[in-house]
Every structure is written in C-alpha cells, then in structure tokens.
Amino acid sequence: MAASLTPARWLIPWAARAPRPSVRCMSDSDTTVTSGQSAGGAANTRPAGVMLKVYQRGLLVFLAAGVVQIFLAGLGAFRLLHGAGDPALDPHRMLGFVMAGMAIIILILTLIARAEARAIAGAVLLVFLTAFLQSLLAGLADDHVVFGALHATDGLLILAIPAYLYLWTGRRP
C-alpha cells in the first residue's frame, strides 16, 4: 500500500494497514474470505465464507439456548420452592446436556472454518466449561451450596464466551 501524506495516516498508523481476514476457509471454491486486497490493489468481491456464517449462526443458536437455560433454571428453582421435587430441574438438566453437545459442534465448526487461535481457544474453553465443569459443580452443590453459586457463575461465563466470539468475528474484516 502506498504511503499516505494525510495527517490522519500519521496520527493513526494502523489505519494505513490492509485488513487481515479473521477466518480462513477450507477452499477458495465455495468458501472464501470477504475482505482484503488483490495484487492489483482492487478489493476482493468474493462471497462471504460459508463456514464463517455457519460458525456465527452456531454461536447465536448457542446464546439463544443459554437464555432458555437461564429461564429453565429459574422456573425449576421456584418449582422447588413450591414442593415440586427434584424433577423440577429436569428440563434445565436436559438442555445443559444439549448445550454441551452444541459446544462440541461449535468447536468442530471453529476448526473447519480455520479460525484464529483465539477462537479455537474460546471454543475449547466452552467445551470444557459446558461438558465437564457445569456437571461437576452441579453435583458438588448437593453437599455445599457454594458450588451451586459457582455453577451459576460458570453459566454466565459460558454465555460470555460465545457472545465475545460472535462480536469479535463480526468486527473482523
């Protein structure tokens, strides 16, 4: 890229750089990167990467399931207060197991889309938190209520990770 003589380029040195793609896709035939510059200097007009879109949609579905999960936790907790017994939390438990499977699918989509290390690390952490730590904390909460509080806090972290990944991949060119 040619050097610019405008003062804005002097004050903001990163503005002169060409944008880097955040996700590289498997093949250029059907999944490509949406931004960048060609050798002639013209911007690429190739379609958006299909796997990037699938990955982003998967994150949104996971977030929506997380909102339903919070609703089911509250519903089950108040049913317990009114004497419904242990089955009151069964829908919450079942959706938790489904979300663990969804986290594994998100990890696979992250790898297929050839995302950067940050997205892969986030997806691995998401699988660990949903598939292992949530069940462990819920089981330990039967004996010590502090683990129940950590279970809820971990649930918020589980929702923060895909929200961050979605916003981060959406901002990247």
N, C-alpha and C positions, 0 to 999 in steps of 0.2 A: 504494500500500500504506500502510495506517495506521501511524503511528509506534508503536513498542512501548515500554512503560515498564519492561520487564525489564532487569536489569543486563547480561544476556548480549548484548542488542542494542547496548548502549553500548560494550562491550568488543570486539565483533566487528561492525563496521559493515557489512561485505559480506554478513553473514548476513541482513540485512533486505531485500536486493535480490531482485527476482524473477529466476529463472534465465533466461538467454538461450539460445535454441537455437543449437547449433553448426553445424547444416547446415540450410539452407532448401531445400526441394524444389521441383520444377518446377510442380506443380499441387496444389491442395488436394483434388482429387477422389480421387486414388488414392495420393498420396504426401504425407504431412503430417508436421508436427513433433510430437514426443511430449510435450513439456512446455510450460509457460507458463501464463498465466492469461488467462481471458476477461474481457470487460468487466464481467461480473457478479461477478468475483472467484473463480469456480469454476475448478478446474484443467481443462485440456483432456484429454479422454479419447479423442482421435482415435488411430487406429492409427499405429504407428511408420512412419517414412518408408521406403518400399520401396527407394529408391535409396541411402539411408544403409546399409541392411542389405546390399545388393549390394556397395557400396563396402567395407564392413567385411569381408565374406566374400572379396572380391578380395584385400584385404591379407593375410588369413590364408592363402589359397592361395599367394600370393607368398612368404610366410615359410616355408611348408612346402617349396616348391620350393627356397628358399635352403638349407634344411637338407640336402636331397638333393644340392644343388650342392656343398656342403662335403664330403659323403661321396664324391661322384664325383671331386672334386679329390684327396682323399687316396688313393682307390683307384688313380687314374691315376698319381699320383706314385710309389706303391710298385710299380706295374707297370713303370714306367720303370726303377726300380732293379733289377728282375729281368729287364731286357732286352726288354721288350715293344715298344719303339719308340714313335714319335710317335702312332700310332693309339690308344695307351692313354688319351690325354686327349680323344678324340673325343666320348664321352658328356658330359663336362664342357663342352666347347665347344658342343655342340648345345643343352644345357639353358640355357647362358648366352644364346644367341640367342633361345630361347623366353622366357626371363625378360625380355629387352629388349622383346619384344612385349607381355608381360604388364604391364610398366611403362607402356607407351603406353596400354593398356586401362585401367589404374588412373588415369592422367591424364584420360582421357575420362570415366570414372565420376566422378571428382572434379568435373569441370566440369558434368556433367549433374546431380549432386546439389547443385550450387551451394554448395559448401563454402566456408569462410572462406579468406582469403588464405594463412594458414599451411599449410593442407592443399594448396592449389594449388601453393605454392612447394615444398613437400616432394615433391609428385608430379612437378613439372618437374625438380627436382634428381635424383629417382630415375631419370627417363628419361635425363637427361644421363649419369649415372654408369653405368647399365647398357648403354645403346645406344652410347655413344661412348667413355667413358674406360676401361672394362674392356678393350675390344678394343685400344685404343691401348697401354695398359700391358702387356698380354699380348704384343703384337707387339714392343714395345721390350725386353721381358725376354729375347728371344733374344740380344741384344747385351750387355745389362747386367743383372745379377741383381737390382740394387736395384729395378728396375721390376717384377720378379716379386714382390718383397716388397710394393711399393705396390699391385700387383694384388690380393694377398690382403687387405691393409688396406682397400682400396676395397670389397672384397666384404663385409667386416664392416660398413662404413658403409652399404652397400646394404641390409643386413638391419636395421640400426638405424633407418633412416628409416621403413619401413612398420610396424615394431614401435611406434615412437613415435606415428605417426599413428593406429594402431589403438587404442592405450591412450588417446590424447588424445580421440578421437571417442567412445570408450566411456565416458569420465568426464563428458563434457559432457552436460548435460541435454537 
